[in-house]
């Protein structure tokens, strides 16, 4: 029984590796679901605004700019 490398490991070692990785992935999934905030107010996306609404002005065209463009 040479379990030093993944290529020479026997069947039980491979099953143990798969089982441990499955348990670890389920633990990460459960922790992610448990960490989610599920209050009734947070179930839908809400936009919070403050201040007055801005009025739309006429469109402008910029023909010259004093900024330098580095490409």
Backbone torsions as a table, in degrees:
resi	resn	phi	psi	omega
1	UNK	NA	102.6	179.0
2	UNK	-111.3	100.6	-177.7
3	UNK	-105.7	26.3	-176.9
4	UNK	-74.0	-34.0	179.5
5	UNK	-123.6	163.1	-179.1
6	UNK	-70.5	-24.9	-178.9
7	UNK	-77.7	-31.0	-177.9
8	UNK	-100.8	3.3	-179.0
9	UNK	-72.9	150.4	179.8
10	UNK	-85.1	-179.1	-172.8
11	UNK	-64.2	-40.5	-177.6
12	UNK	-66.0	-33.4	177.3
13	UNK	-66.9	-41.5	177.7
14	UNK	-63.1	-40.9	179.4
15	UNK	-65.3	-39.6	178.0
16	UNK	-63.3	-41.7	179.3
17	UNK	-63.3	-44.8	179.6
18	UNK	-65.1	-41.2	-178.9
19	UNK	-66.1	-43.2	179.9
20	UNK	-65.8	-40.8	179.1
21	UNK	-67.7	-35.1	176.7
22	UNK	-65.5	-45.0	178.8
23	UNK	-63.9	-40.7	179.6
24	UNK	-65.9	-40.9	179.5
25	UNK	-67.9	-35.9	176.8
26	UNK	-67.6	-37.7	178.4
27	UNK	-63.9	-40.7	178.0
28	UNK	-66.3	-40.6	178.1
29	UNK	-63.0	-45.5	179.9
30	UNK	-65.4	-40.6	178.6
31	UNK	-64.7	-37.8	178.1
32	UNK	-67.4	-39.3	178.8
33	UNK	-70.5	-39.3	-179.1
34	UNK	-70.0	-28.3	-177.9
35	UNK	-79.9	-13.9	-178.7
36	UNK	-71.7	139.8	179.1
37	UNK	-85.3	118.9	-174.5
38	UNK	-120.2	37.0	176.2
39	UNK	-72.6	159.3	-175.2
40	UNK	-64.7	-31.7	-178.1
41	UNK	-75.3	-23.9	-175.9
42	UNK	-97.2	5.5	-177.2
43	UNK	-74.7	-24.7	177.1
44	UNK	-115.0	151.1	179.3
45	UNK	-74.4	133.5	179.9
46	UNK	-125.3	145.2	177.2
47	UNK	-104.8	125.1	178.9
48	UNK	-103.9	128.4	-179.0
49	UNK	-123.3	154.1	176.0
50	UNK	-145.5	144.2	178.2
51	UNK	93.2	175.4	-177.4
52	UNK	-76.8	157.0	177.1
53	UNK	-75.1	146.1	179.8
54	UNK	-91.8	139.2	176.9
55	UNK	-86.3	143.5	178.6
56	UNK	-80.9	132.1	179.2
57	UNK	-102.2	-176.6	179.9
58	UNK	-69.2	146.6	178.0
59	UNK	-69.1	148.2	179.1
60	UNK	-123.8	156.6	176.9
61	UNK	-117.9	126.9	179.8
62	UNK	-94.4	118.7	180.0
63	UNK	-104.2	-20.1	-179.5
64	UNK	-146.5	139.2	179.6
65	UNK	-134.2	143.2	180.0
66	UNK	-85.9	-1.6	179.7
67	UNK	-82.2	149.5	177.2
68	UNK	-95.7	141.2	179.2
69	UNK	-107.2	125.9	178.5
70	UNK	-106.7	122.7	-179.3
71	UNK	-118.5	NA	NA
